[in-house]
Amino acid sequence: MKNKISFVVFLIISIIAISLFFRFPQSLFSYDNFGFYMYLPNFFIYKNISLNDVTFLQKIVDQYHITQSMYQIQYLENGNSVIRFTMGIAILLSPFFFIAHFIALNFGFEPNGYSEPYHWMLHIGSAFYILLGYFILRKVLLKNFTDKISALILIIFYAGTNIFLFTSLGNPFPHVFAFILYLFVIYYTILWHHKPKLIYAILLGMSLGLLVITRISEAIAIIIPVLWGVYNKETLIRKWNLIRKQWQQVLLIIFCGLLVLLPQLIYWQYVTGKPLFFAYSDPSSSLELTRPRFAWVLFSYRKGWLLYSPLMILSLTGFILVYRNCRKYFYPTFIFFLVNLYLLASFTSLVSYGYRAFIQSYAVLIIPFGFTIKWLYNKNKTIKIIALMLFIIIAFVNIFQSWQIRTGVLHGRRMTKEYYWRIFLKNEFEPEDRELLLVQRFYDGNDIFKNEEDFNKKALFFNSFESPSGWKKYNYRPNPVSHGNFSFLLDSTVQYLNGLELPFKNLTQEHYAWIRPSLKVFPVNSVEDSDVRLVIGFTHNGKMYKYRAINLGLEKFQAKPNQWNTITWDYLTPEIISINDVLTVYVWHRGKGEAYIDEFRIDAFTLD
């Protein structure tokens, strides 16, 4: 082996990463991972592709405590349910799933897709791909740098960035998998442009296809092979001539990419009736292309990429060196970076340590990163010593903060500037420190309001139905009445009863508030037949998010027919997309039976 140093470094990193990965295992079935994985047991064990009955899935969730809510699937009007996540990771992990299923069937484990063999084979499969990722990363580096420089880049990159967390202590789904697939795209792009071969074309197309059905937004990876080697008119003509000469292989790349995408398209067609399906229609987890938040994504204490992984600044400075010294790499890498940054800054959700959504782009950013390391390596001794000392400090902080994340000292979602510096380089926190975090949000659909005394109560809306008017005046009835002279009758003629529409900016100047709608309801004959629901949510560009339709017949309310029942609900405002978003509260009558409403009240609890 002529590249022994980088190979030894690869082995050391692999041993550290995998030993830590198995030393601190976490459930790879939980939350989003559940959505990426469930294709395999649903298809091959339960034979339930359309998910028109999710009873079996709920039993699995309850048995293994997988998720607080079934947000991983979306219910459709045709009676089916569609998995909101794409199947790329399920395809990659399928060999390990089948091994686990064989073990479960033959060695006395429950063959349900989630018992112990599946748990461990999922970890083994993830570890395999982490090793494969570092192996391909080394090969990509050796295409551009010497053995020593490649080894140095591997060490600095692993220890000094948040790739350490996600490949050693954290969750590899889906971003580490996408990072690995990006490395394959780059590697086979380099090989194919150097010497077009059929096998390179096939593997490049398959890598692109797998990448897209791992995360749909990674379709921007096409920028890499399309612009590879192009930096002026002459190279553009050369690239066009290559495409013309190798048009059959170009078509093969496209065909292989589409072939890999085909199972996903067939699944969507079978379940939804359409070959394309976009699950992220919720404004709270969608793209706002007109409102990118660059500073928030790059520098905020909440998720700031460069705050939590400052060493990645070397990639940004490296673009200058790439432009000066190896321009054929500049445009594909820099344009990809700009497009990727714009998309990430436009996404309304995804809060995590150091913004994990940058992880996959590291496969591209490692090239300018490496050019900066090479530049520093060739400087004088003084600059080398200063750079080494800075790297040691940054690497120590990075590894320590990764440990803080793993132990819960550093919070992945609720970080603030005050809390960050309070627990900086501390191995534990005091209970009062947690008060510096952003408000705790609940993801099971039930908000719990505990410290009402710390807030100021504001009356936003009250209707006791004392002034009959308009076409609905005929639904004002003098009997039964809870308060005053009239109540309001909900029957087959009235489906909606308006409540409140209030812009968030008129509600509070703080980041959140608690909303408490309440009303009196008198179901006639049957609570179930009345089916009255209290709806609350925020409206952004005509679409509601953090939508709640509270069934007044829920057991917790203990509502009874033919008498007045008091219904109260506490609602924590979501992370607002825009201060112009509108708080919307109303009553929805879904049933055929009659119900009377009285004393409809909406209060707010704010810190200002």
N, C-alpha and C positions, 0 to 999 in steps of 0.2 A: 504494500500500500504506500503510495507516494504522498498521501495527505494524512499522515498519522496523527498529527497534533489535533486537527479538527475532529478526527474520528474519536480520539480519546475524550475530548471535550463533549462530543455528542453522547458517548457512553455515560459519562459522569452526570450530565444533565438528565439523561433518561432515567438513570438509577434514582437520582434525587426526586425527580418529578413523580415517578411511578410509586416509589416508597411512600412519599407524602400523600399521594392520591389514595392509596389503600390504607394508609395510617389514619386518615381522617375521612372515611367514606361518608357520603350523604345519600339520601334517597334520590335516585335518578328517575323515579316514577312521579315525582311531585310536580304540581303546578304546570308550567309550560311544557316540561319534559313529558308529562302524561299525554299531552296532545301530540307531541312528535312521535311518541312510541306506540300509542294505542292502535295504530294501523295493524300492527303485527298480530296481537291477540284477537282483535276484532275480525280480521280477515281469515286467519288460519286456525283459530280455536273456536270462536263463537259463531263464525260464518255469518256475521251480522254486519254487512257492508253499509246498508242504508241507515242503520241505527234508528229504525222506526219504533223500537222499544228499547229504552235505555235502563230498564230495571236491573239487568245483570251488571251494567256498568256502575250503577249507584251502589250495588252490593260490594263490588270491588273497592270502590272509593271508601266506603264505610269500614270495610275489613282492614284495609292497609293505611287508612288515614292519609289518603293521597292529596286531596285538595279540599279547600273549604267550600268551593262552589264549582259547578260544572261549566265554567266559562270556556273550557277547551272545545266545546261543541256548540253549534248554533242550530237552533230549531228552525225548520222550514215550514212554509205554508202547506207543502204537499205531504206533510206528516213525517218526513224523514228528518234526520239530523246530520249535519256535515261537520267533519273535523276542521277546526279553524286553521290548523297548522298543516303545512305541506309534508310530504312523505319522504323527503330526501334522507333524513337521519334514519328513518325506519328501514329504508333500503340498505343503507350502509351497515346497520346493525343486524340485518336479517340472518346472516350466517351464525351469529352468536345466539340469536333467539332460537333458531332451530336446534342448536346444540343443547341449549337449556331445556327446550321442550322434550328432547330425547331423554335427557337426564331425569326430568320430572316424571315422565311416563314409565321409566324403567327402574327407578330407585326410590319409589315411595313418596315422592313429593306431589303436592297438589298441582296438576297440569293446567293452571288457570292463567298463565302468562305473567303472574305477579309474585309468585312464591319465591323461595330462597334461590333456587337455581337461576331463575330469570334475573333476579337482583344482582347476583355475582357475575353472571355472564355479561350483563349490561356494563358493569364496571370493567370487566376484562376487555370487552369490545372497545370501550372508551379509551382505556389505557393503550390498547393496540394502535388506535388512530393517533393518540398523542405521540407515541413513539414514531409512527410513520411520518407525522408532521415534522418533527425535529430532524428526521432522516432526510426528507425532501428539502427542508430548509437548508441543511448543510450542502446539499447538492446544488441548490440554486446559488448559494453564496460562492461555491467553488467555481461556478461559471463566470464569476466576476472579480473574485479576489484570490489572493494567495492563501495557502493553507494556514499560515500564522494569523493573517488578518481575519480569515473566516472563523477561526477558533476564538479570536478576541471578540468578534461581533456576537457570536453565540453566547459567550459568557455574559457580556454586558447586556445584551437584549434579554436574556432569561432572568438575570438577577435584578435588573434595574427597571423593568416595566411591569405592568399589571398582567402580562402574559404568565408570569410566575403564579399569580393567584389562580387564574382560570385553568391552568394545565397541571397544577399541583395540589391546591387546596380547595378549589371551587368547582363550579358546575361547568362542564365542557359543552353543554347543549345551549344553543346551536352554534354559538360564535366560534368556538375552537374548531368544530367540524367545518365551518365555512372557511376559516383560516387555512386549514389543511387543503381544502379543495382549491382555494385561490393559489396555493403553492403549486399544486399540480397544473393549474392553468398557466401559470408563469413558466414553470419548468418545461412543459411541452410546447409552449409558445416559442421559447428560446431554441429548443431542439428542432422544431419544425422550420423555423426561419433559417437556421444554420444549414439544415439538410432535410428538405421535405421528404418524409417517408410516410407510407400508408399507416403504419402503427402509431406514429406521432399524431397524425390527423385524427385517427379513431379515438385515441386517449384524450386528446384536447377537446374534441366534441363531447365525449362522455363526461369529462370533468366539468365543462361549462353547463351541461344539462343537469348534473347532480347538484351543482352549486345553486342553480336557479330554483330547483325544487327543495333545496334546503332552506333558503330564504328568497322569496320572490324578488325582493329589492336588489339582490346581488346580480340581477341581469345586467347591471352596469359593468360587470366584469368583461363584457364584450369589447369594451374600450381597449383593453390590454392587447389582445391579438390584432385588432383592427388597426391600431396606431403604432404597433411595435415597429421600431426602426425608422419611423417617419419623422423628419425634422426640417426638411426643406423641399423645394420643388423637385430636385434631382432624386431624393429618396422616395418621394411620393410616386414619381414615375416608375422607379425601380420596384416599389411595392405593387403597383398596378400591373406591371409586367409579370411579377411573380404570381399574382392571382390569376392572370390570364393563362399563364403557362401551366399552373397547377389547379385549374378550375375544377377538375374532377375531385381533387382532394379537398378543395374548399367546400364543394357540395357535400362531400363525405363528412366534414366537420359539422356542417349544419344538420345533416341527416342524423348523425349520431347524437347530437344534442337534442333534437326533437324526439328521437327514439326513446331517450331516457325520460323525457317529459311526458311521453305518451301515457304511462300508467296513471299519472296525476290527472291528466285531461279526461281519461276514461272514467276515473272515479268521480270527478265532478259531474260529468255528463250523466252517469248512472244515478247519482244521489240527488243532484239539483236540477237536472234536465238541461243544463248548459255546460259547454266544454270549458268555460272560464268562470271562476268564482272568486270574488274579492270579499274576504271575511272582515276586513278592518274598516267597517263603515261607521263604527262608533267614533265620534269626534275626539274623545279622550285618548284614543290610540290610533291616530291617523296622520296623514301628511298635510301640513299647512304650508304649502309651497310659497305663499305670499308673506309668511311671517317667520322666516328662519331666525333662530336665537343663537347666533354664533358665540357671543360672549358667555352665555349660560352654559353651552356645551363645552367650551374650551377652558373656562377659568372659574366657574362657580364652585363654591364649597359643596353644593348639592351633588354634582356629578363631574365637575370639570376635568376633562381629559388631561390637560397639561398641568393641572394642579396635582393630580394623583399619580400621573406618570410624566413628570417633567423631563425625563430623559428622551422622550419622543420629540422634543425640540430639535434633537440631532437629525431627525428626518427632515424637518422643515429647513434647517440650514443646509442639509445635504442636497436639496433640490438645486441650490446655487452651484454646488460642485458638480452635480450631474450635468447641468446645463453647460458648464465650462469644459468638462473633461469627457463626457460620454453622452452626447446629445441624443443619440438614438433611443436612450431610455427615458429622456426627459418628458416628452409630450405624453406618452401613455401613462406614466406614473403620476405626473403632476395634474393632468386633466382628470384622471381617475380620482385623485385625492380631492380636488375641488368639487367634483360632482358628488362624491361620497359625503364630504363635509356638509355640503348644502342639504342633502337628503336627511342626514342625521340631525342637523340643526332645525329642520322643518318638521321633524317627528314630534308629536305632542306628548309622548310617554317615554318609557324605557329609562328608568332611573336606576343607576347601579354604581358600584365602586369604579371610579375612573372611566365611566361610560363604556361598558363592555362592548357596545356595538362597534367600537373602533377596532376590536381585536382582529376581525377578519381582514381588515385593511392593512394590518401589519405585514402580511405577506407581500404587499406591494411596497409599503413604506420601508421595509428592511433594506431595499436597494439604496435609496438616498441616505438612510441611517448608516449603512456600511461605508458609503463614500466619506461621511464625516469621520468615522472611526479611522479609516485609512489615512485621511488628511492629518488627524491628530497623531497617528502612529509615526508619521514621517516628520513631525516637528522636533524641535530641540528638546533637550532633557528637561528643562524647567517647565515647559508647557506640558510635557508628558506627566510630570509629577503632579502638577496642579490638576490636570484632567483626571488622573488616577485617584487623587484624594476626593475630588468631587463625585466621581463614580462610586467610590466606597461609601460615602455618606448617603447618596441617593439610593444605592442598593440596600443599605441597612434600613433606611426609612421605608422603602418599598416592601421589603420582606417583613418588617415589623408590622406595618399597616395591614399587610395581607393576613398576618396572624391575628391582628385586632378584629378584622372583618370576620375571620373564622370563629373567634370566641365571642363575638357580639359587642366588643368594646366600641368599635367603629361601626356605625350603622350604615347599611347599604342604601337606605331610601330617605332618611329624615335628617341628613346632615345640615348643619349650619356653621357659619364661621365661628361663632362663640363656642359651640360644642367641640369643633375640630381642635381649637387651640387649648381647650380645657383638658382634653384627653390625649394631647399630642405626646407620643412616646410613653404613654402610661399603659400598664398591663391590666388595669381595672378601672372602674368608674364608681363614683358615689351616686346614690339614688337621686340626689338633687341635681347632679350633672345632666340627667336625662330630661330635665325640664327645659334645657337649652335646645333640645331637638325640635324639629318641626312637629306639628300635631300628629298624633298617631291615627292612622286611617285603618279602616276595617274592610276586609275583602270577602267577608262571608255574607254580605247583604244586610247585616245588622249593625248599626252604629250605636255605641254605648256612651251616653253622656253622663259623666260621673261628677264633674266639678262645676255644677251650675252656679254656685255662689261666687265664682271668680269672673262671671260675665255680667254684662249689662243687658237687661231684658228690654226689647223693643216690640211694641205692637205693630204688626205690619198690615193686618187685615182682620175684619170682623163683620160677619153677616148673620143677623138674627131673623132675617126674612120678614121685616116689618113694613116694607114698602113695595107692594105688588105693582109691577109695571111691565110693559112690553108683552110679547106673545106668551111669555112664561108666567104671566100673572095668574093664569088659570090653575097653575100648579101650587099656588100659595093656599094652604088649607088651615082653617082655624082649629082643627082637631085631627090627630093629637098634637099637642104643643109642649115643648120642653121649657120655653121661655118666651114671654111676650104674647102676641096675638096670633102669630102664624108660624107654621113650619113649611117646608118645601117638599112636595111629593115627587119622587122619582118613579116613573112608570115607563111604559113602552113608547111614550111620546118624547121623553127627555133622556138622552144618553149621556150628556155632559153637563156638569154644573160648574161654571167658571169660578175660579178663586182668585189667584194672584199672578201677575206678571211683573217682575221687578228686576232691572239690571243690577248686576253684582256691584257695580261702582256706587249705586245708591243704597246698597245694603251695608257695606263696611269698607273701611280703608285697609283693613288687615287682610291676611292671606286666606282667612277662612271664617266661618260663622256656623253656629248651630241653628237649625230651623225646626220649629215645633208646630206642625199643623194638628189641630184637634177639631172634633165635631161630635155632635150627638146624632145617633142614627136609630131609627125605629123600623126594623124589618117586619113586614107584614107576613104572618104565617110561617115563613121559613127564611133563615139567614142565607142558606145556599141558593134558593131561588131568587132572592133579591140581588145577590152578587154585586155588592157595592165596593168600589176600590178607590182608595185615596192615592192619587198620582202626584209625584214630586220629582223634579229633575231640573237640569239646566239646558237651555236651548242655545246652540251655536250654529249660525248659518242655516237655521231651519231644522236642525237635527238635535235630538235630545241625548244627553249623556248623564251618567250616574242616574239612570232612570229607575224609579221604584214605583211599582203599582201594588200598594199594600192592600191585600184582601181583608176586608173588615170581618170576614168570617173566620179568620185565623184563630186557632185554639187559644193563643196567648191573650186575645181580647175577651174571650168567654162571652161573646155576644149572644143574646137570647132574643127570640122572636116576640113580637107584640109587647115590647117595652123599650124604653129609652136606654141606649148603651153609649157610654162615653169612650171615644176612640182617640188615642193620642200616640204620636210617633215622633221620635227624634231623628234628625237627618243632618249629617255633617256635610257641608258643602264640599264638592270635589276640588281637585286642583284645577283652577279656572284657566281655560284656554285664553280668554280675553275678558277684560273687566266689563265689556259690553254684553257678555253672555247673560241671558235672562233666567232668573229663578221662576219656574213655572209650577204652580200648584192648582189642581182641580180635582173634582170628583167624577169618577167614571162609573156609570151604571151599566153593567154588562148583562144583568139577569132579566128574566121575564116577569118576575114578581115585583111587588111594590115595596117601597121603603121611603120613610120620611127623614128629612135632614133638618137639623136646627143647630144654632150656635156654632157656625163654621168660623174657626179662629186660626190665625197664623201668627206666631211670635218668632222673633229672632233673638239669639243670644250672641252678643259680640264683645270684643275686647276694647272697642272704642266708643 
